[in-house]
Structures are given as C-alpha cells and as structure tokens.
C-alpha cells in the first residue's frame, strides 16, 4: 500500500473526503518528522513508538581493500511496534 492508497483507505474508514484524508496524513507525517528532528519521540499507545536511534562514530573495514576507515556518527528514525499492534498482526 502506498501513501495515496493509505489516504484513500483512511477517507473511506473515517467518512472523510479524500483531500481531507490526504491533508491529515501529511499533517501526521510532518508532525512526527518535526518531533523526531527536535529530539523527541511520538508514542501511540497500542500502536507503537517513533523515535531516533543514534549510532556512535566507529572504525570500519572496507571489505574490498581491507583498509580501515572511519564511519561518522549518525541518527536514524525507527519504529517500535506496541504489544496490541504486534498481537493484531500475529493473529
């Protein structure tokens, strides 16, 4: 399912116009992104948590040459599914 299909399904289930569902989905994505950029997290009880995973700088090895190289520190968003969501998927 892509973003457009998700917005259409949301509109159908919530009884909204497709344009309104697309705006709501965009607002959700923008809000989650903004919160993660600002160092926070978003917890949706029963669904899951969006947060940022931080990786420290480290030394790696180039597999082709065997040469050591420095890998910079980085951040990446992640999603941890909540128990109710996991249980629903595993039914």
C-alpha positions as a Python dict, from the first residue, in 0.01 Angstrom:
ca = {
    (1, 'X'): (0, 0, 0),
    (2, 'X'): (141, 339, -93),
    (3, 'X'): (70, 684, 51),
    (4, 'X'): (-221, 758, -187),
    (5, 'X'): (-383, 422, -121),
    (6, 'X'): (-344, 476, 254),
    (7, 'X'): (-508, 821, 233),
    (8, 'X'): (-795, 675, 28),
    (9, 'X'): (-848, 395, 282),
    (10, 'X'): (-840, 648, 568),
    (11, 'X'): (-1101, 861, 389),
    (12, 'X'): (-1322, 558, 340),
    (13, 'X'): (-1298, 439, 702),
    (14, 'X'): (-1337, 785, 860),
    (15, 'X'): (-1604, 912, 622),
    (16, 'X'): (-1383, 1198, 502),
    (17, 'X'): (-1320, 1346, 163),
    (18, 'X'): (-1004, 1211, 1),
    (19, 'X'): (-846, 1557, 4),
    (20, 'X'): (-910, 1590, 378),
    (21, 'X'): (-761, 1246, 447),
    (22, 'X'): (-452, 1337, 241),
    (23, 'X'): (-413, 1659, 444),
    (24, 'X'): (-449, 1466, 770),
    (25, 'X'): (-192, 1206, 663),
    (26, 'X'): (51, 1478, 553),
    (27, 'X'): (0, 1661, 885),
    (28, 'X'): (69, 1336, 1076),
    (29, 'X'): (390, 1269, 882),
    (30, 'X'): (507, 1629, 917),
    (31, 'X'): (434, 1634, 1291),
    (32, 'X'): (616, 1305, 1358),
    (33, 'X'): (913, 1421, 1149),
    (34, 'X'): (929, 1757, 1326),
    (35, 'X'): (917, 1594, 1670),
    (36, 'X'): (1196, 1349, 1583),
    (37, 'X'): (1413, 1628, 1437),
    (38, 'X'): (1369, 1818, 1764),
    (39, 'X'): (1492, 1517, 1963),
    (40, 'X'): (1157, 1393, 2091),
    (41, 'X'): (956, 1080, 2031),
    (42, 'X'): (595, 1003, 1943),
    (43, 'X'): (414, 735, 2145),
    (44, 'X'): (84, 599, 2022),
    (45, 'X'): (-44, 366, 2294),
    (46, 'X'): (-143, 31, 2148),
    (47, 'X'): (27, 108, 1815),
    (48, 'X'): (392, 190, 1876),
    (49, 'X'): (665, 447, 1925),
    (50, 'X'): (856, 654, 1674),
    (51, 'X'): (1198, 763, 1800),
    (52, 'X'): (1555, 831, 1687),
    (53, 'X'): (1834, 575, 1711),
    (54, 'X'): (2184, 723, 1749),
    (55, 'X'): (2490, 540, 1625),
    (56, 'X'): (2829, 641, 1759),
    (57, 'X'): (3126, 702, 1531),
    (58, 'X'): (3329, 388, 1479),
    (59, 'X'): (3608, 236, 1278),
    (60, 'X'): (3504, 3, 998),
    (61, 'X'): (3683, -206, 737),
    (62, 'X'): (3637, -171, 362),
    (63, 'X'): (3554, -528, 252),
    (64, 'X'): (3719, -487, -90),
    (65, 'X'): (4053, -348, 24),
    (66, 'X'): (4068, -442, 390),
    (67, 'X'): (4154, -78, 459),
    (68, 'X'): (4033, 68, 789),
    (69, 'X'): (3804, 370, 763),
    (70, 'X'): (3617, 599, 999),
    (71, 'X'): (3238, 579, 994),
    (72, 'X'): (3075, 901, 1113),
    (73, 'X'): (2813, 913, 1387),
    (74, 'X'): (2458, 912, 1254),
    (75, 'X'): (2094, 919, 1355),
    (76, 'X'): (1811, 722, 1202),
    (77, 'X'): (1439, 714, 1275),
    (78, 'X'): (1290, 389, 1397),
    (79, 'X'): (953, 248, 1487),
    (80, 'X'): (896, 6, 1773),
    (81, 'X'): (561, -172, 1749),
    (82, 'X'): (340, -180, 2057),
    (83, 'X'): (207, -501, 2209),
    (84, 'X'): (-151, -460, 2084),
    (85, 'X'): (-25, -394, 1729),
    (86, 'X'): (206, -696, 1741),
    (87, 'X'): (-73, -914, 1872),
    (88, 'X'): (-310, -799, 1594),
    (89, 'X'): (-52, -877, 1326),
    (90, 'X'): (23, -1219, 1476),
    (91, 'X'): (-340, -1337, 1493),
}
